[in-house]
Amino acid sequence: MQIETSSDFQQLKLFLDERVNRYDRPEFIDTDPIQVPHQFRRKENIEIAAFLTATLSWGQRKSIIKNANRLMEMMDHAPFDFLSYANKADRNRVAQFVHRTFNGDDCLFFLDSLRNIYFEHGGLETVFNEGYISEGTIFGMLQYVRNRFLSIPHDKHVRKHVADVSANASAKRLNMFLRWMVRHDPNGVDFGLWNNIPASSLMLPLDVHTGDVARAYGLLTRKQNDWKAVEEITTVLRTFDATDPVKYDFALFGIGAFESKVN
């Protein structure tokens, strides 16, 4: 389907809204990596678990969920306490962690950077808020956060695990983390813990699957799944719902993951 007339627009909006309602449901949690931070109640634990799980979110979902849960187990299911009190034996245990190209050294750096963010800079919410206030856009905020995250000594190889939007990266995992933290989801899938970044400013977590579905429905023309494509698709989704454009992530992802073909 291509959007050529107002009738096409309304038909596609109704279709996508129906798919949002179908997939943005509590049952979705059990099939998705978001189940990992949903294990926690303390705000800091949810944030840390969500950030680490989002970081690991590439590859097969079963593997992502399995490895993210394994990392939580390595931290005794208390991420914030682990940042606070981990000893050498605790760190040696985490040093054995591997998910695809994300290895134990990467994991230790992420924990060290998160510790720096929480104990020197007020926490993840504060740093993201500062970036948004300073830069005024999600693009600028993600650059700000990346610079803050990499501000402690690190090896170059960890940089590939923190998306660089200035190099046109789609930042799918960071945008997904932001969806989880910012959207006030009436169905309780996304957490909506953060109140100072408007849901209207969020950008679609674009990957191969959502990109393919978006192109099939005429929502995206750019062939590469990069930041320019993120801007293009999110601009279109704002015409369907200017206040909450990334709710359509549920529709695009659900169609690709759970339906045998694009209708």
Secondary structure, 3 states (H helix, E strand, C coil): CCCCCHHHHHHHHHHHHHHHHHHCCHHHHCCCHHHCHHHCCCHHHHHHHHHHHHHCCCCCHHHHHHHHHHHHHHCCCCHHHHHHHCCHHHHHHHCCCCECCECHHHHHHHHHHHHHHHHHCCCHHHHHHHHHHHHCCHHHHHHHHHHHHCCCCCCHHHHHHCCCHHHCCCCHHHHHHHHHHHCCCCCCCCCCCCCCCCHHHCCCCCCHHHHHHHHHCCCCCCCCCCHHHHHHHHHHHHHHCCCCHHHHHHHHHHHHHHCCCCC
